[in-house]
């Protein structure tokens, strides 16, 4: 059985879409997971620390 170009394109588009949706769901779960809140809050506040200023 030979694979035609159209079949290969269909496979890439179909499973690429499912891969993209799955990876997006994984990223959203990671970002909104309750135990990660402290880490993201610390990262957001770290840019406001007093020591992080340009040299005079």
PDBQT receptor file of N, H, CA, C and O in Angstrom, charges set to zero:
ATOM      1  N   UNK A   1       0.837  -1.177   0.000  1.00  0.00    +0.000 N 
ATOM      2  CA  UNK A   1       0.000   0.000   0.000  1.00  0.00    +0.000 C 
ATOM      3  C   UNK A   1       0.879   1.237   0.000  1.00  0.00    +0.000 C 
ATOM      4  O   UNK A   1       1.765   1.381   0.842  1.00  0.00    +0.000 OA
ATOM      5  N   UNK A   2       0.636   2.105  -0.925  1.00  0.00    +0.000 N 
ATOM      6  H   UNK A   2      -0.083   1.988  -1.609  1.00  0.00    +0.000 HD
ATOM      7  CA  UNK A   2       1.393   3.351  -0.986  1.00  0.00    +0.000 C 
ATOM      8  C   UNK A   2       0.548   4.483  -0.405  1.00  0.00    +0.000 C 
ATOM      9  O   UNK A   2      -0.677   4.497  -0.519  1.00  0.00    +0.000 OA
ATOM     10  N   UNK A   3       1.229   5.407   0.203  1.00  0.00    +0.000 N 
ATOM     11  H   UNK A   3       2.225   5.396   0.295  1.00  0.00    +0.000 HD
ATOM     12  CA  UNK A   3       0.560   6.555   0.805  1.00  0.00    +0.000 C 
ATOM     13  C   UNK A   3       0.651   7.708  -0.175  1.00  0.00    +0.000 C 
ATOM     14  O   UNK A   3       1.736   8.091  -0.610  1.00  0.00    +0.000 OA
ATOM     15  N   UNK A   4      -0.503   8.252  -0.513  1.00  0.00    +0.000 N 
ATOM     16  H   UNK A   4      -1.385   7.941  -0.159  1.00  0.00    +0.000 HD
ATOM     17  CA  UNK A   4      -0.506   9.387  -1.432  1.00  0.00    +0.000 C 
ATOM     18  C   UNK A   4      -0.290  10.684  -0.652  1.00  0.00    +0.000 C 
ATOM     19  O   UNK A   4      -0.374  10.721   0.576  1.00  0.00    +0.000 OA
ATOM     20  N   UNK A   5      -0.020  11.705  -1.384  1.00  0.00    +0.000 N 
ATOM     21  H   UNK A   5       0.048  11.675  -2.382  1.00  0.00    +0.000 HD
ATOM     22  CA  UNK A   5       0.207  13.016  -0.774  1.00  0.00    +0.000 C 
ATOM     23  C   UNK A   5      -1.045  13.493  -0.052  1.00  0.00    +0.000 C 
ATOM     24  O   UNK A   5      -0.958  14.029   1.053  1.00  0.00    +0.000 OA
ATOM     25  N   UNK A   6      -2.206  13.303  -0.668  1.00  0.00    +0.000 N 
ATOM     26  H   UNK A   6      -2.276  12.869  -1.566  1.00  0.00    +0.000 HD
ATOM     27  CA  UNK A   6      -3.457  13.750  -0.055  1.00  0.00    +0.000 C 
ATOM     28  C   UNK A   6      -3.729  13.024   1.255  1.00  0.00    +0.000 C 
ATOM     29  O   UNK A   6      -4.207  13.635   2.210  1.00  0.00    +0.000 OA
ATOM     30  N   UNK A   7      -3.432  11.733   1.315  1.00  0.00    +0.000 N 
ATOM     31  H   UNK A   7      -3.043  11.236   0.539  1.00  0.00    +0.000 HD
ATOM     32  CA  UNK A   7      -3.617  10.984   2.551  1.00  0.00    +0.000 C 
ATOM     33  C   UNK A   7      -2.667  11.467   3.641  1.00  0.00    +0.000 C 
ATOM     34  O   UNK A   7      -3.053  11.578   4.805  1.00  0.00    +0.000 OA
ATOM     35  N   UNK A   8      -1.456  11.745   3.268  1.00  0.00    +0.000 N 
ATOM     36  H   UNK A   8      -1.142  11.654   2.323  1.00  0.00    +0.000 HD
ATOM     37  CA  UNK A   8      -0.471  12.240   4.227  1.00  0.00    +0.000 C 
ATOM     38  C   UNK A   8      -0.869  13.613   4.764  1.00  0.00    +0.000 C 
ATOM     39  O   UNK A   8      -0.721  13.881   5.957  1.00  0.00    +0.000 OA
ATOM     40  N   UNK A   9      -1.371  14.482   3.889  1.00  0.00    +0.000 N 
ATOM     41  H   UNK A   9      -1.491  14.265   2.920  1.00  0.00    +0.000 HD
ATOM     42  CA  UNK A   9      -1.823  15.802   4.315  1.00  0.00    +0.000 C 
ATOM     43  C   UNK A   9      -3.022  15.667   5.244  1.00  0.00    +0.000 C 
ATOM     44  O   UNK A   9      -3.084  16.353   6.264  1.00  0.00    +0.000 OA
ATOM     45  N   UNK A  10      -3.970  14.806   4.920  1.00  0.00    +0.000 N 
ATOM     46  H   UNK A  10      -3.920  14.248   4.091  1.00  0.00    +0.000 HD
ATOM     47  CA  UNK A  10      -5.139  14.589   5.776  1.00  0.00    +0.000 C 
ATOM     48  C   UNK A  10      -4.703  14.094   7.155  1.00  0.00    +0.000 C 
ATOM     49  O   UNK A  10      -5.203  14.573   8.173  1.00  0.00    +0.000 OA
ATOM     50  N   UNK A  11      -3.778  13.142   7.189  1.00  0.00    +0.000 N 
ATOM     51  H   UNK A  11      -3.372  12.753   6.362  1.00  0.00    +0.000 HD
ATOM     52  CA  UNK A  11      -3.285  12.610   8.458  1.00  0.00    +0.000 C 
ATOM     53  C   UNK A  11      -2.613  13.704   9.279  1.00  0.00    +0.000 C 
ATOM     54  O   UNK A  11      -2.865  13.823  10.478  1.00  0.00    +0.000 OA
ATOM     55  N   UNK A  12      -1.770  14.494   8.652  1.00  0.00    +0.000 N 
ATOM     56  H   UNK A  12      -1.565  14.397   7.678  1.00  0.00    +0.000 HD
ATOM     57  CA  UNK A  12      -1.048  15.549   9.363  1.00  0.00    +0.000 C 
ATOM     58  C   UNK A  12      -2.005  16.612   9.894  1.00  0.00    +0.000 C 
ATOM     59  O   UNK A  12      -1.850  17.077  11.024  1.00  0.00    +0.000 OA
ATOM     60  N   UNK A  13      -2.980  16.994   9.097  1.00  0.00    +0.000 N 
ATOM     61  H   UNK A  13      -3.105  16.616   8.180  1.00  0.00    +0.000 HD
ATOM     62  CA  UNK A  13      -3.926  18.014   9.550  1.00  0.00    +0.000 C 
ATOM     63  C   UNK A  13      -4.817  17.503  10.669  1.00  0.00    +0.000 C 
ATOM     64  O   UNK A  13      -5.058  18.213  11.645  1.00  0.00    +0.000 OA
ATOM     65  N   UNK A  14      -5.303  16.289  10.538  1.00  0.00    +0.000 N 
ATOM     66  H   UNK A  14      -5.107  15.711   9.745  1.00  0.00    +0.000 HD
ATOM     67  CA  UNK A  14      -6.219  15.737  11.529  1.00  0.00    +0.000 C 
ATOM     68  C   UNK A  14      -5.529  15.509  12.866  1.00  0.00    +0.000 C 
ATOM     69  O   UNK A  14      -5.994  16.003  13.893  1.00  0.00    +0.000 OA
ATOM     70  N   UNK A  15      -4.442  14.780  12.867  1.00  0.00    +0.000 N 
ATOM     71  H   UNK A  15      -4.064  14.379  12.033  1.00  0.00    +0.000 HD
ATOM     72  CA  UNK A  15      -3.782  14.465  14.123  1.00  0.00    +0.000 C 
ATOM     73  C   UNK A  15      -2.969  15.636  14.650  1.00  0.00    +0.000 C 
ATOM     74  O   UNK A  15      -2.711  15.710  15.851  1.00  0.00    +0.000 OA
ATOM     75  N   UNK A  16      -2.564  16.538  13.792  1.00  0.00    +0.000 N 
ATOM     76  H   UNK A  16      -2.773  16.477  12.816  1.00  0.00    +0.000 HD
ATOM     77  CA  UNK A  16      -1.932  17.766  14.246  1.00  0.00    +0.000 C 
ATOM     78  C   UNK A  16      -2.908  18.627  15.025  1.00  0.00    +0.000 C 
ATOM     79  O   UNK A  16      -2.540  19.256  16.017  1.00  0.00    +0.000 OA
ATOM     80  N   UNK A  17      -4.159  18.653  14.568  1.00  0.00    +0.000 N 
ATOM     81  H   UNK A  17      -4.458  18.142  13.762  1.00  0.00    +0.000 HD
ATOM     82  CA  UNK A  17      -5.195  19.394  15.282  1.00  0.00    +0.000 C 
ATOM     83  C   UNK A  17      -5.436  18.787  16.654  1.00  0.00    +0.000 C 
ATOM     84  O   UNK A  17      -5.508  19.515  17.644  1.00  0.00    +0.000 OA
ATOM     85  N   UNK A  18      -5.563  17.463  16.733  1.00  0.00    +0.000 N 
ATOM     86  H   UNK A  18      -5.504  16.872  15.928  1.00  0.00    +0.000 HD
ATOM     87  CA  UNK A  18      -5.768  16.803  18.014  1.00  0.00    +0.000 C 
ATOM     88  C   UNK A  18      -4.571  17.016  18.944  1.00  0.00    +0.000 C 
ATOM     89  O   UNK A  18      -4.749  17.210  20.146  1.00  0.00    +0.000 OA
ATOM     90  N   UNK A  19      -3.372  16.982  18.401  1.00  0.00    +0.000 N 
ATOM     91  H   UNK A  19      -3.228  16.824  17.424  1.00  0.00    +0.000 HD
ATOM     92  CA  UNK A  19      -2.164  17.223  19.187  1.00  0.00    +0.000 C 
ATOM     93  C   UNK A  19      -2.180  18.645  19.743  1.00  0.00    +0.000 C 
ATOM     94  O   UNK A  19      -1.873  18.857  20.916  1.00  0.00    +0.000 OA
ATOM     95  N   UNK A  20      -2.535  19.615  18.909  1.00  0.00    +0.000 N 
ATOM     96  H   UNK A  20      -2.784  19.443  17.956  1.00  0.00    +0.000 HD
ATOM     97  CA  UNK A  20      -2.586  21.009  19.340  1.00  0.00    +0.000 C 
ATOM     98  C   UNK A  20      -3.628  21.209  20.433  1.00  0.00    +0.000 C 
ATOM     99  O   UNK A  20      -3.368  21.912  21.410  1.00  0.00    +0.000 OA
ATOM    100  N   UNK A  21      -4.794  20.608  20.285  1.00  0.00    +0.000 N 
ATOM    101  H   UNK A  21      -5.006  20.038  19.491  1.00  0.00    +0.000 HD
ATOM    102  CA  UNK A  21      -5.846  20.729  21.293  1.00  0.00    +0.000 C 
ATOM    103  C   UNK A  21      -5.395  20.086  22.601  1.00  0.00    +0.000 C 
ATOM    104  O   UNK A  21      -5.615  20.652  23.671  1.00  0.00    +0.000 OA
ATOM    105  N   UNK A  22      -4.773  18.922  22.531  1.00  0.00    +0.000 N 
ATOM    106  H   UNK A  22      -4.594  18.462  21.662  1.00  0.00    +0.000 HD
ATOM    107  CA  UNK A  22      -4.312  18.234  23.742  1.00  0.00    +0.000 C 
ATOM    108  C   UNK A  22      -3.230  19.036  24.446  1.00  0.00    +0.000 C 
ATOM    109  O   UNK A  22      -3.263  19.161  25.670  1.00  0.00    +0.000 OA
ATOM    110  N   UNK A  23      -2.280  19.579  23.709  1.00  0.00    +0.000 N 
ATOM    111  H   UNK A  23      -2.253  19.478  22.715  1.00  0.00    +0.000 HD
ATOM    112  CA  UNK A  23      -1.226  20.370  24.337  1.00  0.00    +0.000 C 
ATOM    113  C   UNK A  23      -1.784  21.654  24.949  1.00  0.00    +0.000 C 
ATOM    114  O   UNK A  23      -1.324  22.083  26.007  1.00  0.00    +0.000 OA
ATOM    115  N   UNK A  24      -2.763  22.264  24.300  1.00  0.00    +0.000 N 
ATOM    116  H   UNK A  24      -3.137  21.915  23.441  1.00  0.00    +0.000 HD
ATOM    117  CA  UNK A  24      -3.391  23.465  24.857  1.00  0.00    +0.000 C 
ATOM    118  C   UNK A  24      -4.106  23.134  26.160  1.00  0.00    +0.000 C 
ATOM    119  O   UNK A  24      -4.028  23.900  27.121  1.00  0.00    +0.000 OA
ATOM    120  N   UNK A  25      -4.799  22.010  26.201  1.00  0.00    +0.000 N 
ATOM    121  H   UNK A  25      -4.863  21.388  25.421  1.00  0.00    +0.000 HD
ATOM    122  CA  UNK A  25      -5.494  21.599  27.423  1.00  0.00    +0.000 C 
ATOM    123  C   UNK A  25      -4.499  21.329  28.543  1.00  0.00    +0.000 C 
ATOM    124  O   UNK A  25      -4.757  21.688  29.691  1.00  0.00    +0.000 OA
ATOM    125  N   UNK A  26      -3.375  20.708  28.233  1.00  0.00    +0.000 N 
ATOM    126  H   UNK A  26      -3.165  20.416  27.300  1.00  0.00    +0.000 HD
ATOM    127  CA  UNK A  26      -2.356  20.423  29.246  1.00  0.00    +0.000 C 
ATOM    128  C   UNK A  26      -1.780  21.723  29.806  1.00  0.00    +0.000 C 
ATOM    129  O   UNK A  26      -1.594  21.849  31.017  1.00  0.00    +0.000 OA
ATOM    130  N   UNK A  27      -1.502  22.679  28.940  1.00  0.00    +0.000 N 
ATOM    131  H   UNK A  27      -1.653  22.577  27.957  1.00  0.00    +0.000 HD
ATOM    132  CA  UNK A  27      -0.960  23.967  29.393  1.00  0.00    +0.000 C 
ATOM    133  C   UNK A  27      -1.982  24.696  30.263  1.00  0.00    +0.000 C 
ATOM    134  O   UNK A  27      -1.622  25.260  31.297  1.00  0.00    +0.000 OA
ATOM    135  N   UNK A  28      -3.243  24.690  29.860  1.00  0.00    +0.000 N 
ATOM    136  H   UNK A  28      -3.535  24.232  29.020  1.00  0.00    +0.000 HD
ATOM    137  CA  UNK A  28      -4.270  25.352  30.668  1.00  0.00    +0.000 C 
ATOM    138  C   UNK A  28      -4.434  24.690  32.020  1.00  0.00    +0.000 C 
ATOM    139  O   UNK A  28      -4.612  25.376  33.026  1.00  0.00    +0.000 OA
ATOM    140  N   UNK A  29      -4.377  23.367  32.061  1.00  0.00    +0.000 N 
ATOM    141  H   UNK A  29      -4.232  22.809  31.244  1.00  0.00    +0.000 HD
ATOM    142  CA  UNK A  29      -4.463  22.669  33.340  1.00  0.00    +0.000 C 
ATOM    143  C   UNK A  29      -3.286  23.033  34.240  1.00  0.00    +0.000 C 
ATOM    144  O   UNK A  29      -3.463  23.242  35.440  1.00  0.00    +0.000 OA
ATOM    145  N   UNK A  30      -2.090  23.110  33.667  1.00  0.00    +0.000 N 
ATOM    146  H   UNK A  30      -1.946  22.941  32.692  1.00  0.00    +0.000 HD
ATOM    147  CA  UNK A  30      -0.911  23.473  34.449  1.00  0.00    +0.000 C 
ATOM    148  C   UNK A  30      -1.032  24.887  35.001  1.00  0.00    +0.000 C 
ATOM    149  O   UNK A  30      -0.722  25.132  36.166  1.00  0.00    +0.000 OA
ATOM    150  N   UNK A  31      -1.479  25.804  34.173  1.00  0.00    +0.000 N 
ATOM    151  H   UNK A  31      -1.731  25.605  33.227  1.00  0.00    +0.000 HD
ATOM    152  CA  UNK A  31      -1.556  27.205  34.582  1.00  0.00    +0.000 C 
ATOM    153  C   UNK A  31      -2.609  27.411  35.664  1.00  0.00    +0.000 C 
ATOM    154  O   UNK A  31      -2.379  28.167  36.608  1.00  0.00    +0.000 OA
ATOM    155  N   UNK A  32      -3.744  26.762  35.546  1.00  0.00    +0.000 N 
ATOM    156  H   UNK A  32      -3.931  26.148  34.779  1.00  0.00    +0.000 HD
ATOM    157  CA  UNK A  32      -4.836  26.988  36.491  1.00  0.00    +0.000 C 
ATOM    158  C   UNK A  32      -4.889  25.968  37.623  1.00  0.00    +0.000 C 
ATOM    159  O   UNK A  32      -5.849  25.960  38.394  1.00  0.00    +0.000 OA
ATOM    160  N   UNK A  33      -3.877  25.106  37.740  1.00  0.00    +0.000 N 
ATOM    161  H   UNK A  33      -3.098  25.112  37.113  1.00  0.00    +0.000 HD
ATOM    162  CA  UNK A  33      -3.844  24.144  38.840  1.00  0.00    +0.000 C 
ATOM    163  C   UNK A  33      -3.614  24.907  40.144  1.00  0.00    +0.000 C 
ATOM    164  O   UNK A  33      -2.701  25.729  40.214  1.00  0.00    +0.000 OA
ATOM    165  N   UNK A  34      -4.415  24.657  41.171  1.00  0.00    +0.000 N 
ATOM    166  H   UNK A  34      -5.157  23.989  41.114  1.00  0.00    +0.000 HD
ATOM    167  CA  UNK A  34      -4.336  25.454  42.403  1.00  0.00    +0.000 C 
ATOM    168  C   UNK A  34      -2.958  25.451  43.075  1.00  0.00    +0.000 C 
ATOM    169  O   UNK A  34      -2.563  26.470  43.643  1.00  0.00    +0.000 OA
ATOM    170  N   UNK A  35      -2.233  24.360  43.029  1.00  0.00    +0.000 N 
ATOM    171  H   UNK A  35      -2.554  23.533  42.568  1.00  0.00    +0.000 HD
ATOM    172  CA  UNK A  35      -0.940  24.316  43.718  1.00  0.00    +0.000 C 
ATOM    173  C   UNK A  35       0.137  25.138  43.006  1.00  0.00    +0.000 C 
ATOM    174  O   UNK A  35       1.186  25.396  43.596  1.00  0.00    +0.000 OA
ATOM    175  N   UNK A  36      -0.084  25.549  41.779  1.00  0.00    +0.000 N 
ATOM    176  H   UNK A  36      -0.936  25.339  41.300  1.00  0.00    +0.000 HD
ATOM    177  CA  UNK A  36       0.886  26.368  41.051  1.00  0.00    +0.000 C 
ATOM    178  C   UNK A  36       0.690  27.856  41.301  1.00  0.00    +0.000 C 
ATOM    179  O   UNK A  36       1.498  28.668  40.851  1.00  0.00    +0.000 OA
ATOM    180  N   UNK A  37      -0.357  28.222  42.002  1.00  0.00    +0.000 N 
ATOM    181  H   UNK A  37      -1.014  27.563  42.368  1.00  0.00    +0.000 HD
ATOM    182  CA  UNK A  37      -0.659  29.637  42.216  1.00  0.00    +0.000 C 
ATOM    183  C   UNK A  37       0.467  30.350  42.961  1.00  0.00    +0.000 C 
ATOM    184  O   UNK A  37       0.837  31.467  42.600  1.00  0.00    +0.000 OA
ATOM    185  N   UNK A  38       1.008  29.722  43.985  1.00  0.00    +0.000 N 
ATOM    186  H   UNK A  38       0.708  28.814  44.278  1.00  0.00    +0.000 HD
ATOM    187  CA  UNK A  38       2.068  30.349  44.775  1.00  0.00    +0.000 C 
ATOM    188  C   UNK A  38       3.287  30.639  43.895  1.00  0.00    +0.000 C 
ATOM    189  O   UNK A  38       3.899  31.700  44.017  1.00  0.00    +0.000 OA
ATOM    190  N   UNK A  39       3.633  29.723  43.031  1.00  0.00    +0.000 N 
ATOM    191  H   UNK A  39       3.136  28.861  42.932  1.00  0.00    +0.000 HD
ATOM    192  CA  UNK A  39       4.790  29.914  42.145  1.00  0.00    +0.000 C 
ATOM    193  C   UNK A  39       4.559  31.076  41.178  1.00  0.00    +0.000 C 
ATOM    194  O   UNK A  39       5.460  31.885  40.961  1.00  0.00    +0.000 OA
ATOM    195  N   UNK A  40       3.376  31.164  40.602  1.00  0.00    +0.000 N 
ATOM    196  H   UNK A  40       2.644  30.506  40.778  1.00  0.00    +0.000 HD
ATOM    197  CA  UNK A  40       3.084  32.243  39.661  1.00  0.00    +0.000 C 
ATOM    198  C   UNK A  40       2.968  33.587  40.372  1.00  0.00    +0.000 C 
ATOM    199  O   UNK A  40       3.378  34.611  39.826  1.00  0.00    +0.000 OA
ATOM    200  N   UNK A  41       2.416  33.593  41.581  1.00  0.00    +0.000 N 
ATOM    201  H   UNK A  41       2.083  32.761  42.024  1.00  0.00    +0.000 HD
ATOM    202  CA  UNK A  41       2.359  34.839  42.350  1.00  0.00    +0.000 C 
ATOM    203  C   UNK A  41       3.755  35.325  42.705  1.00  0.00    +0.000 C 
ATOM    204  O   UNK A  41       4.027  36.524  42.641  1.00  0.00    +0.000 OA
ATOM    205  N   UNK A  42       4.640  34.415  43.077  1.00  0.00    +0.000 N 
ATOM    206  H   UNK A  42       4.419  33.441  43.130  1.00  0.00    +0.000 HD
ATOM    207  CA  UNK A  42       6.019  34.780  43.397  1.00  0.00    +0.000 C 
ATOM    208  C   UNK A  42       6.728  35.334  42.162  1.00  0.00    +0.000 C 
ATOM    209  O   UNK A  42       7.473  36.309  42.257  1.00  0.00    +0.000 OA
ATOM    210  N   UNK A  43       6.498  34.719  41.014  1.00  0.00    +0.000 N 
ATOM    211  H   UNK A  43       5.892  33.927  40.936  1.00  0.00    +0.000 HD
ATOM    212  CA  UNK A  43       7.128  35.192  39.780  1.00  0.00    +0.000 C 
ATOM    213  C   UNK A  43       6.596  36.569  39.391  1.00  0.00    +0.000 C 
ATOM    214  O   UNK A  43       7.352  37.409  38.903  1.00  0.00    +0.000 OA
ATOM    215  N   UNK A  44       5.313  36.803  39.603  1.00  0.00    +0.000 N 
ATOM    216  H   UNK A  44       4.700  36.120  40.000  1.00  0.00    +0.000 HD
ATOM    217  CA  UNK A  44       4.734  38.107  39.274  1.00  0.00    +0.000 C 
ATOM    218  C   UNK A  44       5.255  39.189  40.205  1.00  0.00    +0.000 C 
ATOM    219  O   UNK A  44       5.469  40.323  39.777  1.00  0.00    +0.000 OA
ATOM    220  N   UNK A  45       5.461  38.853  41.470  1.00  0.00    +0.000 N 
ATOM    221  H   UNK A  45       5.287  37.932  41.818  1.00  0.00    +0.000 HD
ATOM    222  CA  UNK A  45       5.938  39.850  42.429  1.00  0.00    +0.000 C 
ATOM    223  C   UNK A  45       7.445  40.064  42.336  1.00  0.00    +0.000 C 
ATOM    224  O   UNK A  45       7.943  41.091  42.798  1.00  0.00    +0.000 OA
ATOM    225  N   UNK A  46       8.170  39.140  41.762  1.00  0.00    +0.000 N 
ATOM    226  H   UNK A  46       7.765  38.306  41.387  1.00  0.00    +0.000 HD
ATOM    227  CA  UNK A  46       9.630  39.249  41.733  1.00  0.00    +0.000 C 
ATOM    228  C   UNK A  46      10.113  40.424  40.893  1.00  0.00    +0.000 C 
ATOM    229  O   UNK A  46      11.209  40.936  41.120  1.00  0.00    +0.000 OA
ATOM    230  N   UNK A  47       9.319  40.854  39.935  1.00  0.00    +0.000 N 
ATOM    231  H   UNK A  47       8.428  40.439  39.750  1.00  0.00    +0.000 HD
ATOM    232  CA  UNK A  47       9.755  41.995  39.127  1.00  0.00    +0.000 C 
ATOM    233  C   UNK A  47       9.562  43.303  39.862  1.00  0.00    +0.000 C 
ATOM    234  O   UNK A  47      10.028  44.347  39.405  1.00  0.00    +0.000 OA
ATOM    235  N   UNK A  48       8.877  43.262  41.002  1.00  0.00    +0.000 N 
ATOM    236  H   UNK A  48       8.499  42.414  41.374  1.00  0.00    +0.000 HD
ATOM    237  CA  UNK A  48       8.626  44.473  41.780  1.00  0.00    +0.000 C 
ATOM    238  C   UNK A  48       9.529  44.598  42.994  1.00  0.00    +0.000 C 
ATOM    239  O   UNK A  48       9.352  45.521  43.790  1.00  0.00    +0.000 OA
ATOM    240  N   UNK A  49      10.479  43.710  43.159  1.00  0.00    +0.000 N 
ATOM    241  H   UNK A  49      10.623  42.961  42.512  1.00  0.00    +0.000 HD
ATOM    242  CA  UNK A  49      11.372  43.755  44.307  1.00  0.00    +0.000 C 
ATOM    243  C   UNK A  49      12.242  45.010  44.269  1.00  0.00    +0.000 C 
ATOM    244  O   UNK A  49      12.562  45.520  43.195  1.00  0.00    +0.000 OA
ATOM    245  N   UNK A  50      12.621  45.500  45.446  1.00  0.00    +0.000 N 
ATOM    246  H   UNK A  50      12.361  45.086  46.318  1.00  0.00    +0.000 HD
ATOM    247  CA  UNK A  50      13.406  46.730  45.536  1.00  0.00    +0.000 C 
ATOM    248  C   UNK A  50      14.819  46.552  44.993  1.00  0.00    +0.000 C 
ATOM    249  O   UNK A  50      15.409  47.504  44.482  1.00  0.00    +0.000 OA
ATOM    250  N   UNK A  51      15.367  45.347  45.096  1.00  0.00    +0.000 N 
ATOM    251  H   UNK A  51      14.888  44.573  45.511  1.00  0.00    +0.000 HD
ATOM    252  CA  UNK A  51      16.732  45.119  44.652  1.00  0.00    +0.000 C 
ATOM    253  C   UNK A  51      16.861  45.069  43.132  1.00  0.00    +0.000 C 
ATOM    254  O   UNK A  51      17.972  45.108  42.603  1.00  0.00    +0.000 OA
ATOM    255  N   UNK A  52      15.767  44.985  42.446  1.00  0.00    +0.000 N 
ATOM    256  H   UNK A  52      14.865  44.953  42.875  1.00  0.00    +0.000 HD
ATOM    257  CA  UNK A  52      15.803  44.829  41.008  1.00  0.00    +0.000 C 
ATOM    258  C   UNK A  52      15.633  46.197  40.325  1.00  0.00    +0.000 C 
ATOM    259  O   UNK A  52      14.607  46.488  39.709  1.00  0.00    +0.000 OA
ATOM    260  N   UNK A  53      16.691  47.028  40.464  1.00  0.00    +0.000 N 
ATOM    261  H   UNK A  53      17.524  46.792  40.964  1.00  0.00    +0.000 HD
ATOM    262  CA  UNK A  53      16.674  48.350  39.867  1.00  0.00    +0.000 C 
ATOM    263  C   UNK A  53      17.930  48.543  39.033  1.00  0.00    +0.000 C 
ATOM    264  O   UNK A  53      18.942  47.887  39.280  1.00  0.00    +0.000 OA
ATOM    265  N   UNK A  54      17.880  49.426  38.060  1.00  0.00    +0.000 N 
ATOM    266  H   UNK A  54      17.058  49.959  37.860  1.00  0.00    +0.000 HD
ATOM    267  CA  UNK A  54      19.101  49.713  37.303  1.00  0.00    +0.000 C 
ATOM    268  C   UNK A  54      20.120  50.442  38.164  1.00  0.00    +0.000 C 
ATOM    269  O   UNK A  54      19.756  51.137  39.112  1.00  0.00    +0.000 OA
ATOM    270  N   UNK A  55      21.366  50.288  37.842  1.00  0.00    +0.000 N 
ATOM    271  H   UNK A  55      21.662  49.723  37.071  1.00  0.00    +0.000 HD
ATOM    272  CA  UNK A  55      22.428  50.969  38.594  1.00  0.00    +0.000 C 
ATOM    273  C   UNK A  55      22.355  52.473  38.328  1.00  0.00    +0.000 C 
ATOM    274  O   UNK A  55      22.095  52.889  37.199  1.00  0.00    +0.000 OA
ATOM    275  N   UNK A  56      22.583  53.294  39.366  1.00  0.00    +0.000 N 
ATOM    276  H   UNK A  56      22.794  52.956  40.284  1.00  0.00    +0.000 HD
ATOM    277  CA  UNK A  56      22.534  54.768  39.177  1.00  0.00    +0.000 C 
ATOM    278  C   UNK A  56      23.720  55.286  38.415  1.00  0.00    +0.000 C 
ATOM    279  O   UNK A  56      23.823  56.490  38.178  1.00  0.00    +0.000 OA
TER     280      UNK A  56
